[in-house]
Amino acid sequence: MTEQRDASEVRDRLDRYRRTREQVERSILPRATSVDGYAFTVQASLHGLALRRGGYVALETDGARLLGQVTDLTAASARAAAGGTGEPDVEIRLARGSGVVLDDAGRPFHDAHVRAATADEVGAWLARTRPGRAGLEVGDLVHAPGVPAVLDSGGLGRHTFMCGQSGSGKTYSLGLLLERVLASTDLPVVVLDPNSDYVRLGVVREDAQPEAAAVYPRDAVRVWGDGASADVPLRLRFADLDAALQAAVLGLEPVRDRDEYAALTDALHREVPGSPLLAGAQDLLQHADPAARRLGRRAQNLGVLEWGVWSRGGGSLVDELRRPTARCCVVDLGSLGTAQEQRLVAAAVLTTLWAERARRRPVLLVVDEAHNVCPAEPADELTRICAERTAQIAAEGRKFGLYLLVSSQRPHKVDENVVSQCDNLVLMRMGSAADLADLARVFSFVPPGLLAGATSFRMGQALVAGRILPQPAYVQMGARVTEEGGADVPATWAVPRRVPGDG
């Protein structure tokens, strides 16, 4: 009996403790304090919590109402007195966080009442702060449903880094952003498309919103590729390549391979305009100059002459880059037969745009799957040239009108000299703690708490920050106008097999 009585007393004490703790926890009022009027700390009860990481709040103090954003929110614990109940202090749980004041107040406050802001309040603030440049409506704010997320097109004049793990909706969202650029601005676009994901950027979806489809400039898109679906055959003339690229294609080093390099230079000097250089090995293999014959054997052994990318006297992608005939040039790298050809074309695009920089023609250069084009550790000479030229454009291209939009699933594998020059970030779901730590270091202007929220994003959700938005925000990407070019292989193999005899 004594043991039962003791057990009953323990249960009663636990029940009283829990009731007391819940009573104290529910009594916690949502309050915010700021010592400078710009950043604030906040606490609130976990019971019926209305605050969200990345969400917007109204801060009401001294008859004034300010709009703020919660940039971090976590569960915390603290000791609290039971308050005249005769019970000992209790360990309570509460929400604690931090945020920024969005209105330009600059006055400290203490114990301001905090509530979730309405969509109308958030929309009114955005209307007040929106610049006069063309807006790119890419979706809605996650924590203000119905409020459009409108990016500042002028912010693309600063380089942009977009990343997200597989399945996050990155490819879809990049296509959406490019659609808005084409529909709302006059900015020319060049896309390095390694997976043929954007080859249908000029094809309007059947279910597209009529208003958006009516103004979309589908005729502005031209696809250069090596297939029947391309608008223009993707070809290069060897003579259009700069000296470094020519040497890289043939594995030449000017000092080590000086005779062959001289033979190549001589052949280029004797080239007849419009004739295909290196179109076949026979001319070189039967040449009177031994160095030229060695050059021919080198090209033959490397298989360079069999590449389908060479122009046989026709046009060249370099011509289009120098004298554009279409506003959006999609370079379908994924249609090429070999990885070497893909790297060559990417390098040719980068070097040509850089060589043409003095013309100061603005262009948005989109580098998808950038870890293959400008990796942190290039594996061969062509890739090294790509990486160096991309880094040079990142560092110096903006003043010439060369604006990068670099996209990757693997941010830590992209050359940091490129990523560190980006002033805009579009971050989709990212589960890697190491990648998020790297991004927090490089994009130090983004509150770490907002970055941490990327681990729980749903498909199509993104953190957008930088010059393209007045304040970092969580965005739900909207509907596309055009069709997606690439798609996953249907998982028909995962459909449950029907067992004979099952009803």
WODAKA-V961454 format. One record per pair of residues at least 24 apart in sequence whose ideal C-beta (glycine too) atoms are under 10 Angstrom apart, sorted by the first residue. I is the first residue (numbers start at 1). J is the second residue. Records with the same first field share a line. If there is no record, write none. Layout:
I = J, J
This chain:
13 = 87, 88
16 = 82, 85, 86, 87
17 = 82, 87, 88, 90, 91
18 = 90
19 = 85, 87
20 = 80, 82, 83, 85, 86, 87, 88, 89, 90, 92
21 = 80, 82, 87, 90, 91, 92, 93
22 = 47, 90, 92, 93
23 = 82, 83, 85, 90, 92
24 = 78, 80, 81, 82, 83, 85, 87, 89, 90, 91, 92, 93, 94
25 = 80, 90, 92, 93, 94
26 = 92
27 = 80, 83, 92
28 = 78, 80, 92, 93, 94, 95
29 = 111, 113, 114
30 = 57, 95, 112, 113, 114, 115, 116
31 = 59, 61, 110, 111, 112, 113, 114
32 = 57, 59, 60, 61, 66, 68, 70, 97, 98, 99, 101, 109, 110, 111, 112, 113, 114
33 = 61, 108, 109, 110, 111, 112
34 = 59, 61, 66, 68, 99, 100, 101, 105, 106, 107, 108, 109, 110, 112
35 = 108, 109, 110
36 = 101, 106, 107, 108
37 = 66, 101, 103, 104, 105, 106, 107, 108, 109
38 = 68, 100, 101, 102, 104, 105, 106, 107, 108
39 = 68, 71, 98, 99, 100, 101, 447
40 = 66, 68, 69, 70, 71, 97, 98, 99, 100, 101, 108, 109, 110, 112, 114
41 = 72, 96, 97, 98, 99
42 = 68, 70, 72, 73, 95, 96, 97, 98, 99, 112, 114
43 = 76, 78, 94, 95, 96, 97, 114
44 = 70, 73, 94, 95, 96, 97, 114, 115
45 = 92, 93, 94, 95
46 = 75, 76, 92, 93, 94, 95
47 = 93, 94, 95
49 = 73, 75, 94, 95, 116
50 = 114, 115, 116
51 = 95, 97, 99, 114, 115, 116, 143
52 = 97, 116, 142, 143, 453, 474
53 = 97, 99, 143, 447, 449, 450, 452, 453, 456, 474
54 = 99, 141, 142, 143, 447, 449, 450, 453, 463, 472, 473, 474, 475
55 = 99, 116, 117, 122, 141, 142, 143, 144, 474
56 = 99, 102, 116, 117, 118, 119, 121, 122, 125, 141, 143, 144, 147, 471, 473
57 = 97, 99, 101, 102, 112, 113, 114, 115, 116, 117, 121, 122, 143
58 = 112, 113, 114, 115, 116, 117, 118, 121, 122
59 = 99, 101, 102, 103, 105, 109, 112, 113, 114, 115, 117
60 = 109, 112, 113, 114, 115
61 = 105, 107, 108, 109, 110, 111, 112, 113, 114
62 = 107, 109, 110, 112
64 = 103, 105, 107, 109, 112
65 = 103, 112, 113, 115, 117, 121
66 = 101, 102, 103, 104, 105, 107, 109, 112, 117, 125
67 = 101, 102, 103, 105, 117, 121, 122, 124, 125, 126, 128, 471
68 = 99, 100, 101, 102, 103, 105, 112, 114, 117
69 = 99, 100, 101, 102, 117, 122, 125, 143, 447, 450, 471, 472, 473, 474
70 = 95, 97, 98, 99, 100, 114, 116, 143, 447, 449, 450
71 = 97, 98, 99, 100, 446, 447, 448, 449, 450, 451, 452, 453, 471, 472
72 = 96, 97, 98, 99, 447, 448, 449, 450, 451, 452, 453
73 = 97, 98, 99, 449, 453
74 = 98, 449, 452
97 = 449
98 = 447, 449
99 = 447, 449
100 = 447, 471, 472
102 = 126, 128, 129, 470, 471
103 = 128, 129
104 = 128, 129
116 = 143, 144
117 = 143, 144
118 = 144, 147
119 = 143, 144, 145, 146, 147
120 = 144, 146, 147
121 = 147
122 = 146, 147, 473
123 = 147, 148
125 = 470, 471
126 = 150, 469, 470, 471, 473
128 = 470
129 = 469, 470, 471
130 = 470
131 = 155, 470
133 = 157, 184, 185
134 = 180, 181, 183, 184, 185, 186, 187
135 = 180, 184, 185
136 = 176, 177, 178, 179, 180, 181, 183, 184, 185, 468
137 = 176, 180, 183, 184, 212, 478
138 = 173, 176, 177, 179, 180, 426, 462, 464, 468, 469, 475, 476, 477, 478
139 = 173, 176, 460, 461, 462, 464, 475, 476, 477, 478, 479
140 = 475, 476, 477, 478
141 = 464, 473, 474, 475, 476
142 = 453, 457, 458, 461, 462, 463, 473, 474, 475, 476
143 = 473, 474, 475, 476
144 = 473, 474
145 = 476
147 = 473
148 = 475, 478
149 = 462, 464, 469, 473, 474, 475, 476, 477, 478
150 = 180, 184, 468, 469
151 = 177, 180, 181, 184, 424, 426, 464, 466, 467, 468, 469, 475
152 = 424, 466, 467, 468, 469, 470
153 = 180, 181, 184, 185, 186, 187, 468
154 = 185, 467, 468
155 = 403, 423, 424, 464, 466, 467, 468, 469, 470
156 = 181, 185, 187, 362, 364, 403, 404, 405, 423, 424, 466, 467, 468
157 = 187, 362, 364, 398, 401, 403, 423, 424, 467, 468
158 = 398, 403, 404, 421, 422, 423, 424, 466, 467, 468
159 = 364, 365, 393, 394, 395, 397, 398, 402, 403, 404, 405, 406, 418, 419, 420, 421, 422, 423, 424, 466, 467
160 = 364, 366, 403, 404, 405, 406, 407, 422, 423, 424, 425, 426, 464, 466, 467, 468
161 = 370, 394, 404, 405, 406, 407, 408, 411, 414, 418, 419, 420, 421, 422, 423, 424, 425, 426, 427, 439, 442, 443, 466
162 = 366, 368, 370, 405, 406, 407, 408, 411, 422, 424, 425, 426, 427, 428, 462, 464
163 = 370, 371, 406, 407, 408, 409, 410, 411, 412, 414, 419, 425, 426, 427, 428, 429, 430, 435, 439, 454, 462
164 = 407, 408, 409, 411, 426, 427, 428, 429, 430, 454, 457, 459, 460, 461, 462, 463
165 = 409, 410, 428, 429, 430, 431, 432, 435, 454, 455, 457
166 = 409, 410, 429, 488
167 = 409, 428, 429, 459, 488
168 = 409, 427, 428, 429, 430, 431, 454, 457, 458, 459, 460, 461, 462
169 = 428, 429, 457, 458, 459, 460, 461, 462, 476, 477
170 = 197, 368, 407, 408, 409, 426, 427, 428, 429, 430, 459, 460, 462, 477
171 = 195, 197, 198, 368, 369, 407, 409, 484, 485, 486, 487
172 = 197, 428, 459, 460, 477, 480, 484, 486
173 = 407, 426, 428, 459, 460, 461, 462, 464, 475, 477, 478, 480
174 = 198, 366, 368, 405, 407, 426, 428, 477
175 = 200, 201, 368, 477, 480, 481, 482, 483, 484, 485, 486
176 = 460, 477, 478, 479, 480, 481, 482, 484
177 = 364, 366, 405, 407, 426, 462, 464, 468, 477
178 = 221, 328, 330, 364, 366, 405, 482
179 = 204, 208, 212, 216, 217, 221, 479, 480, 481, 482
180 = 212, 216, 478, 481
181 = 328, 364, 366, 405
182 = 216, 217, 218, 220, 221, 327, 328, 364, 481, 482
183 = 212, 213, 215, 216, 217, 218, 220, 481
184 = 215
185 = 362, 364
186 = 217, 220, 327, 362
187 = 327, 328, 362, 363, 364, 401, 403
188 = 220, 324, 326, 327, 328, 329, 361, 362, 363, 364, 365, 401
189 = 220, 221, 326, 327, 328, 329, 330, 363, 364, 365, 366, 403, 405
190 = 224, 317, 320, 321, 324, 327, 328, 329, 330, 331, 349, 350, 352, 353, 363, 364, 365, 366, 367, 402
191 = 221, 223, 224, 328, 329, 330, 331, 332, 333, 349, 364, 365, 366, 367, 368, 405
192 = 329, 330, 331, 332, 333, 342, 345, 346, 349, 350, 365, 366, 367, 368, 369, 370, 372, 373, 386, 390, 406, 407
193 = 223, 224, 225, 330, 331, 332, 333, 334, 335, 366, 367, 368, 369, 485, 486
194 = 331, 332, 333, 334, 336, 339, 342, 346, 367, 368, 369, 370, 372, 373, 486
195 = 332, 333, 334, 368, 369, 485, 486
196 = 223, 225, 227, 229, 230, 330, 332, 333, 334, 335, 485, 486
197 = 330, 332, 334, 368, 369, 407, 484, 485, 486, 487
198 = 223, 328, 330, 331, 332, 334, 366, 368, 482, 484, 485, 486
199 = 223, 224, 225, 227, 229, 230, 231, 330, 331, 332, 334, 335, 483, 484, 485, 486
200 = 229, 330, 482, 483, 484, 485, 486
201 = 328, 330, 480, 481, 482, 483, 484, 485
202 = 231, 326, 328, 330, 482, 483
203 = 481, 482, 483, 484, 485
204 = 480, 481, 482, 483
205 = 479, 480, 481, 482, 483, 484
206 = 483
207 = 479, 480
208 = 479, 480, 481, 482, 483
209 = 478, 479, 480, 481
212 = 478, 479, 480, 481, 482
213 = 481, 482
215 = 481
216 = 481, 482
217 = 327, 328
218 = 328, 481, 482
219 = 326, 327, 328
220 = 326, 327, 328, 329
221 = 326, 327, 328, 329, 330, 482
222 = 320, 324, 325, 326, 327, 328, 329, 330
223 = 326, 328, 329, 330, 331, 332, 335, 485
224 = 315, 317, 320, 326, 329, 330, 331, 332, 333, 335, 345, 349
225 = 330, 331, 332, 333, 334, 335, 336
226 = 308, 309, 332, 333, 334, 335, 336, 337, 341, 345
227 = 332, 334, 335, 336
228 = 335
229 = 332, 335, 485
230 = 330, 332, 335
231 = 326, 329, 330, 332
232 = 315, 317, 320, 325, 326, 329, 332
233 = 308, 309, 311, 314, 315, 316, 317, 335
234 = 308, 309, 311, 316, 317, 331, 332, 333, 335, 336, 341, 345
235 = 308, 309, 310, 311, 312, 313, 314, 315, 316, 317, 318, 319, 345
236 = 307, 309, 310, 311, 315, 316, 317, 318, 319, 341, 344, 345, 348, 349, 352
237 = 271, 273, 274, 275, 276, 277, 278, 310, 311, 312, 313, 314, 315, 316, 317, 318, 319, 348
238 = 264, 267, 268, 271, 276, 277, 278, 279, 299, 304, 307, 309, 310, 311, 316
239 = 267, 268, 271, 273, 275, 276, 277, 278, 311, 316, 318
240 = 277, 311, 316, 317, 318, 319, 321, 322, 348, 351, 352
241 = 268, 277, 316, 318, 344, 347, 348, 351, 352
242 = 347, 348, 351, 352, 354, 355, 385, 389
243 = 268
244 = 347, 351, 381, 382, 384, 385, 388, 389
245 = 344, 347, 348, 350, 351, 352, 381, 382, 385, 386, 389
246 = 277, 278
247 = 381, 385
248 = 340, 343, 344, 347, 380, 381, 382, 383, 384, 385, 386
249 = 278, 299, 302, 304, 307, 340, 341, 343, 344, 347, 381, 382
250 = 278, 295, 298, 299, 302, 304
251 = 298, 299, 301, 302, 304, 380, 381
252 = 295, 298, 381
253 = 381
257 = 291, 294, 295, 298
258 = 291
259 = 289, 290, 291, 292, 294, 295
260 = 290, 291, 292, 293, 294, 295, 296, 297, 298, 299
261 = 291, 295
262 = 289, 291, 292, 295
263 = 287, 289, 290, 291, 292, 293, 294, 295, 296
264 = 291, 292, 295, 298, 299
266 = 291, 292, 295
267 = 292, 295
274 = 311, 313, 314
275 = 312, 313
276 = 310, 311, 312, 313, 314
277 = 310, 311
278 = 304, 305, 307, 310
279 = 305, 310, 311, 312, 313
280 = 305, 312
281 = 305, 306
302 = 340
303 = 338, 340
304 = 340, 341, 344
306 = 337, 338
307 = 336, 337, 338, 340, 341, 344
308 = 335, 336, 337, 338, 341
309 = 336, 337, 338, 340, 341, 342, 344, 345, 348
310 = 341, 344
316 = 348, 352
317 = 345, 348, 349, 352
318 = 348, 349, 351, 352, 355, 356
319 = 352
320 = 349, 352
321 = 348, 349, 351, 352, 353, 355, 356, 363
322 = 352, 353, 355, 356, 359
323 = 356
324 = 361, 363
327 = 363
328 = 364, 366
329 = 363
330 = 366, 485
331 = 366
332 = 485
333 = 368, 369, 372, 373
334 = 368, 369, 485, 486
339 = 372, 380, 382, 383
340 = 380, 382, 383
341 = 382
342 = 372, 373, 382
343 = 372, 373, 378, 379, 380, 381, 382, 383, 384, 385, 386
344 = 382, 385, 386
345 = 382
346 = 372, 373, 374, 382, 383, 385, 386, 389, 390
347 = 373, 381, 382, 383, 384, 385, 386, 387, 388, 389, 390
348 = 382, 385, 386
349 = 373, 386, 389
350 = 374, 385, 386, 387, 388, 389, 390, 392, 393, 402
351 = 385, 386, 388, 389, 392
352 = 389
353 = 389, 393, 397, 400, 401, 402
354 = 389, 390, 392, 393, 396, 397, 400, 402
355 = 389
356 = 400, 402
357 = 392, 393, 396, 397, 399, 400, 401, 402
358 = 400
359 = 400, 401
360 = 399, 400, 401, 402
361 = 400, 401, 402
362 = 400, 401, 402, 403
363 = 397, 400, 401, 402, 403
364 = 401, 402, 403, 404, 405
365 = 390, 393, 397, 402, 403, 404, 405, 406
366 = 403, 404, 405, 406, 407
367 = 393, 404, 405, 406, 407, 408, 414, 418
368 = 405, 406, 407, 408
369 = 406, 407, 408, 409, 410, 414
370 = 404, 405, 406, 407, 408, 409, 410, 411, 413, 414, 415, 418, 419
371 = 406, 407, 408, 409, 410, 411, 412, 413, 414, 415
372 = 408, 410, 413, 414
373 = 406, 408, 414, 415, 418
374 = 404, 406, 408, 413, 414, 415, 417, 418, 419
375 = 408, 410, 413, 414, 415, 418
376 = 410, 412, 413, 414, 415, 416, 417, 418, 419
377 = 413, 415
378 = 415
386 = 415
387 = 414, 415, 417, 418
388 = 415, 417
390 = 414, 415, 417, 418, 421
391 = 415, 416, 417, 418, 419, 420, 421
392 = 417, 418
393 = 418, 421
394 = 418, 419, 420, 421, 422
395 = 420, 421
396 = 421
397 = 421
398 = 423
408 = 435
409 = 435
410 = 435
411 = 435, 436, 438, 439, 442
412 = 437, 438, 439
414 = 438
416 = 441, 442
419 = 443
422 = 466
423 = 465, 466, 467, 468
424 = 464, 465, 466, 467, 468, 469
425 = 451, 462, 463, 464, 465, 466, 468, 469, 472
426 = 462, 463, 464, 465, 466, 468, 469, 475, 477
427 = 451, 453, 454, 457, 461, 462, 463, 464, 465, 472, 474
428 = 454, 457, 458, 459, 460, 461, 462, 463, 464, 475, 477
429 = 453, 454, 455, 456, 457, 458, 459, 460, 461, 462, 463
430 = 454, 455, 457, 463
431 = 455, 456, 457
439 = 463
443 = 472
445 = 472
446 = 472
447 = 471, 472
450 = 474
